[in-house]
Amino acid sequence: MGESTQVFDRIDRYRDEVIHLQAELTSRVALGPKNGGSGEHEKTNLIRSYIEAMGPDVLDEIKAPDEMAKNGYRPNLIARWGGKHTQETVWVLSHSDVVPPGDLSLWESDPYRIRVDGDRIIGRGVEDNQHGFISSYLALKAILDSGRTPARTVGLAVVADEETGSDYGLSYVLRHHRHFFDPGDLIIVPDGGNEEGTMIEVAEKSLLWLQFVVLGRQCHASTPQKGKNSLLGAAKLIVALQELKTRWNLSDELFSPPLSTFEPTKVAANVPNINTIPGKDVFHLDCRVLPQYKLNEVYATCEEIAARIAEELSLQIKIEQVYRQDATEPTPPDAPVVKALAGAILKITGKKARPMGIGGGTVAAFFRRAGLPAAVWSTVSDTAHQPNEYCSIANIVSDAKVFACLYLGLESG
């Protein structure tokens, strides 16, 4: 245990290293083409240089063709270091891309230049998902710099395009390079969790985003009988869609919240002036559905409700699926990756972690769909996508110790 204590002591001294890494990564703006950027090339090249310095046994760059991106591709990295026992690999997968900063007036500083405030590092991408990469990277660096060899083989994967669907990221990697991963591997995605570091995500709800277009007839507001008010139709439809909550009302305590959710969200502008009755209204519905239900059945219910409102008000209502991700088979709560991760968390932090399900989607779903049990875990500040996004240095250090514990195979000792 003395040698492993040296590894953990080394990680404890990484505060300056964490700040330096966050500064360098944040300044390499990694926006995908759909988010107004050219791709993740500069940031990935930097990460590659860090990985190369640690002498991996395997280092591959997988280029996913994307004609909209710089040089016509999106970069993905796969690296692996052999351990003393090679029967399983601990994989930690992070993503390199970030979301745009949004309204810059809401930021207290330049989003792409970090600001350190005590234990907090503020900047775009510092939590989502640089936290995950840095903690997994520093865990391995501490082991190697201490002159030790991990007990388990260690794999670090850094993928593109997580923020806009993963077609050029993990989905592409698994379609074309599935051989890197084995069902017996311990696969961890540090891209979700809670502030206590006690949530191991093993299941996700199905995700369905719907657009409703309500078509009526525009007219002057003083003669409403000459028109068909699409806004009235949209309002009635939004209220009627609340029936989904009572029709699809199973509860599953694995998830928080334990119910399926159906929330109206984005509304498009209609007429620019007050004294015109609109003839077209567009709104969206965000559905997070427990995996016990089929999305086709939920969609059919939406069609039934929309048809009823359309007939009642003599309107046309069109529905479009903007995005859909059907839930995969969950990672079993007693899967080896869950047990090992829970053991490492308990050993390092003294906290008991438990498997849970979430409403949002993560790239772990692609692993599960490919028959690879994966767990999502990290100790997060939950500021992803927000202005003034921040991470905790202490959390990164603690998470690095958990990963080091897994790499060294100490979680059950």
ChimeraX attribute file (.defattr): number of C-alpha atoms within 10 A of each C-alpha:
attribute: neighborCount
match mode: 1-to-1
recipient: residues
	/A:1	8
	/A:2	6
	/A:3	12
	/A:4	17
	/A:5	10
	/A:6	14
	/A:7	25
	/A:8	21
	/A:9	13
	/A:10	18
	/A:11	26
	/A:12	15
	/A:13	11
	/A:14	18
	/A:15	14
	/A:16	10
	/A:17	13
	/A:18	20
	/A:19	17
	/A:20	13
	/A:21	17
	/A:22	25
	/A:23	20
	/A:24	15
	/A:25	24
	/A:26	22
	/A:27	17
	/A:28	19
	/A:29	23
	/A:30	25
	/A:31	23
	/A:32	27
	/A:33	18
	/A:34	14
	/A:35	15
	/A:36	10
	/A:37	17
	/A:38	20
	/A:39	29
	/A:40	27
	/A:41	24
	/A:42	16
	/A:43	19
	/A:44	25
	/A:45	15
	/A:46	15
	/A:47	20
	/A:48	19
	/A:49	10
	/A:50	14
	/A:51	19
	/A:52	14
	/A:53	9
	/A:54	14
	/A:55	13
	/A:56	16
	/A:57	11
	/A:58	12
	/A:59	18
	/A:60	12
	/A:61	17
	/A:62	19
	/A:63	17
	/A:64	22
	/A:65	15
	/A:66	16
	/A:67	11
	/A:68	15
	/A:69	20
	/A:70	15
	/A:71	12
	/A:72	13
	/A:73	19
	/A:74	28
	/A:75	25
	/A:76	26
	/A:77	25
	/A:78	21
	/A:79	21
	/A:80	21
	/A:81	20
	/A:82	17
	/A:83	19
	/A:84	11
	/A:85	12
	/A:86	12
	/A:87	11
	/A:88	17
	/A:89	25
	/A:90	23
	/A:91	24
	/A:92	24
	/A:93	25
	/A:94	27
	/A:95	28
	/A:96	32
	/A:97	30
	/A:98	28
	/A:99	22
	/A:100	20
	/A:101	19
	/A:102	12
	/A:103	8
	/A:104	13
	/A:105	8
	/A:106	11
	/A:107	17
	/A:108	12
	/A:109	15
	/A:110	14
	/A:111	23
	/A:112	19
	/A:113	16
	/A:114	25
	/A:115	19
	/A:116	15
	/A:117	10
	/A:118	8
	/A:119	13
	/A:120	19
	/A:121	22
	/A:122	29
	/A:123	28
	/A:124	32
	/A:125	31
	/A:126	31
	/A:127	31
	/A:128	27
	/A:129	23
	/A:130	25
	/A:131	30
	/A:132	27
	/A:133	26
	/A:134	23
	/A:135	27
	/A:136	29
	/A:137	21
	/A:138	23
	/A:139	27
	/A:140	27
	/A:141	21
	/A:142	23
	/A:143	23
	/A:144	15
	/A:145	12
	/A:146	14
	/A:147	11
	/A:148	15
	/A:149	17
	/A:150	21
	/A:151	19
	/A:152	22
	/A:153	21
	/A:154	26
	/A:155	28
	/A:156	25
	/A:157	21
	/A:158	23
	/A:159	28
	/A:160	33
	/A:161	28
	/A:162	22
	/A:163	19
	/A:164	17
	/A:165	16
	/A:166	18
	/A:167	17
	/A:168	23
	/A:169	27
	/A:170	28
	/A:171	24
	/A:172	21
	/A:173	22
	/A:174	16
	/A:175	12
	/A:176	11
	/A:177	12
	/A:178	14
	/A:179	9
	/A:180	13
	/A:181	19
	/A:182	15
	/A:183	14
	/A:184	15
	/A:185	21
	/A:186	27
	/A:187	27
	/A:188	27
	/A:189	25
	/A:190	30
	/A:191	26
	/A:192	27
	/A:193	21
	/A:194	15
	/A:195	14
	/A:196	15
	/A:197	22
	/A:198	21
	/A:199	23
	/A:200	28
	/A:201	31
	/A:202	27
	/A:203	31
	/A:204	28
	/A:205	26
	/A:206	24
	/A:207	21
	/A:208	20
	/A:209	19
	/A:210	19
	/A:211	20
	/A:212	21
	/A:213	19
	/A:214	25
	/A:215	23
	/A:216	24
	/A:217	15
	/A:218	18
	/A:219	18
	/A:220	14
	/A:221	15
	/A:222	10
	/A:223	10
	/A:224	14
	/A:225	10
	/A:226	13
	/A:227	17
	/A:228	21
	/A:229	26
	/A:230	28
	/A:231	20
	/A:232	16
	/A:233	26
	/A:234	25
	/A:235	12
	/A:236	15
	/A:237	21
	/A:238	19
	/A:239	11
	/A:240	15
	/A:241	19
	/A:242	15
	/A:243	15
	/A:244	18
	/A:245	14
	/A:246	10
	/A:247	10
	/A:248	19
	/A:249	15
	/A:250	14
	/A:251	14
	/A:252	15
	/A:253	10
	/A:254	17
	/A:255	20
	/A:256	13
	/A:257	13
	/A:258	16
	/A:259	19
	/A:260	25
	/A:261	20
	/A:262	19
	/A:263	16
	/A:264	17
	/A:265	11
	/A:266	12
	/A:267	14
	/A:268	10
	/A:269	10
	/A:270	15
	/A:271	14
	/A:272	8
	/A:273	8
	/A:274	9
	/A:275	11
	/A:276	18
	/A:277	25
	/A:278	25
	/A:279	20
	/A:280	24
	/A:281	23
	/A:282	20
	/A:283	18
	/A:284	21
	/A:285	21
	/A:286	18
	/A:287	23
	/A:288	25
	/A:289	25
	/A:290	28
	/A:291	19
	/A:292	14
	/A:293	16
	/A:294	13
	/A:295	21
	/A:296	10
	/A:297	11
	/A:298	17
	/A:299	16
	/A:300	11
	/A:301	17
	/A:302	20
	/A:303	14
	/A:304	13
	/A:305	17
	/A:306	26
	/A:307	16
	/A:308	15
	/A:309	18
	/A:310	22
	/A:311	11
	/A:312	10
	/A:313	15
	/A:314	15
	/A:315	22
	/A:316	17
	/A:317	24
	/A:318	15
	/A:319	16
	/A:320	12
	/A:321	13
	/A:322	12
	/A:323	12
	/A:324	13
	/A:325	16
	/A:326	21
	/A:327	23
	/A:328	19
	/A:329	15
	/A:330	20
	/A:331	25
	/A:332	15
	/A:333	18
	/A:334	10
	/A:335	15
	/A:336	17
	/A:337	23
	/A:338	27
	/A:339	18
	/A:340	19
	/A:341	25
	/A:342	23
	/A:343	22
	/A:344	27
	/A:345	24
	/A:346	17
	/A:347	18
	/A:348	18
	/A:349	15
	/A:350	10
	/A:351	15
	/A:352	15
	/A:353	20
	/A:354	17
	/A:355	22
	/A:356	20
	/A:357	23
	/A:358	23
	/A:359	21
	/A:360	12
	/A:361	18
	/A:362	21
	/A:363	22
	/A:364	28
	/A:365	26
	/A:366	19
	/A:367	23
	/A:368	20
	/A:369	16
	/A:370	16
	/A:371	14
	/A:372	19
	/A:373	27
	/A:374	31
	/A:375	32
	/A:376	27
	/A:377	26
	/A:378	29
	/A:379	25
	/A:380	25
	/A:381	19
	/A:382	16
	/A:383	17
	/A:384	21
	/A:385	16
	/A:386	17
	/A:387	21
	/A:388	23
	/A:389	22
	/A:390	27
	/A:391	28
	/A:392	22
	/A:393	21
	/A:394	16
	/A:395	21
	/A:396	28
	/A:397	23
	/A:398	23
	/A:399	30
	/A:400	30
	/A:401	29
	/A:402	28
	/A:403	26
	/A:404	29
	/A:405	27
	/A:406	25
	/A:407	25
	/A:408	23
	/A:409	17
	/A:410	17
	/A:411	21
	/A:412	13
	/A:413	8
